[in-house]
Amino acid sequence: MKIVRAAAQFVLMVLGLFSGYLRAIAPVSDQTLRIIPGGIAAFAALLLLLLTKLIGQWIKTANRQAYWRISATIGALLAIMLLFIYGNAFRGGTIEVPGGDLRLERRVKGNEYTEKANKYRNLHPEIHDDRTLIKDLGGIDQLWTAASIENQTRRLTNWYVACVAGTILALSLLTEALTTQGTPNSPIGPSPARGGSALKLWREKLEFLQAQEAIVADAAQRFALGKQIEEAQEKIRELGG
């Protein structure tokens, strides 16, 4: 369990240090522009996590561990689904072409040919490979229209933001699920009653609360227990104990 928790926190820290984006699968070739969708993804994940934590504050402490486990499970399934969708969209919406240093790089492709490309394809119907067409025409922008490339880039960027944000959120929820303890909101102990046995019952309640304080690790729970112990001690003093 400690290994899983440490691994989740480490991956979460790495994603945070790099603004929440993965350069290798960003839908743009420019290294500077990659920061934009990555930053949006990190910000979106932060908002979702804050919203989830806000909702968690309204959950009874006894149910918080179950809440975070359910949230982590849903987050993991969502992240896997988004990774699968974006992976397919990325492979289908990009193409490897020689870059400035002659190394292959992924570039977004369009879905509408330019007039020049249509004329060339009519003259050479035997050529169907997009890489060959790009090479013959002199560039990717000579094969597909700028509008279609822009639309494809926008579509991939949206899925990219959702994918990275979902991954960060899933890791955050996993960390919360592994670190949250399901301790009761208020310990169940003997209830004080009026009459001759009231003092005895308050003493038993005090002993129970002190025993709970010794084993509870959560700071908020220890604070609540401290208040209940003070109340029990005051009642005992009032009853002459």
C-alpha angles and dihedrals in degrees: 000000000000090000092052091047092049091047092051092049091047094051090045090052092049092050090049093050091054094047091256099287133118110218095202094064102032110129094233131070097212109095093212094051091053088074092064100064090035092055091047090051093050091048092048091050090050092052092048092048092049090049091050092048090048090054089046091059089063092053117095111257092240089059099040096092091053090045093054093044092052091045091049091050092050090045092051093049090048092049092050091049092049092047090052093047094046092045091056092043091048094051093046097042101046137057134201113244133165111273131209092284091044092253117129115258134178116253129181113252129205132228100224122071122224121243089253091053093049091052091048093048090051090053093046107032091162091070112086103149112105093210091056091048091050091051094047095045095045104247147002092268089058092058102045130032118257091238094055092047090050092050091050091048091052092049093049092045091055092052091044092054091048091047097051093040090051091050094050092046092049091052091047092051090047090054091050092048091052096046101041116093121207101229121158118263092230122012118245108235140143112309117231117240136192122256135046094327095052094095092050092049093049090051091051090048090050092051090049093050093048090051090051091049090057094057103035113098101182112101094216092052092048089052092050091048090050090056092049091049091052090050092050092049091050091050091050090052091049090053091051097255 
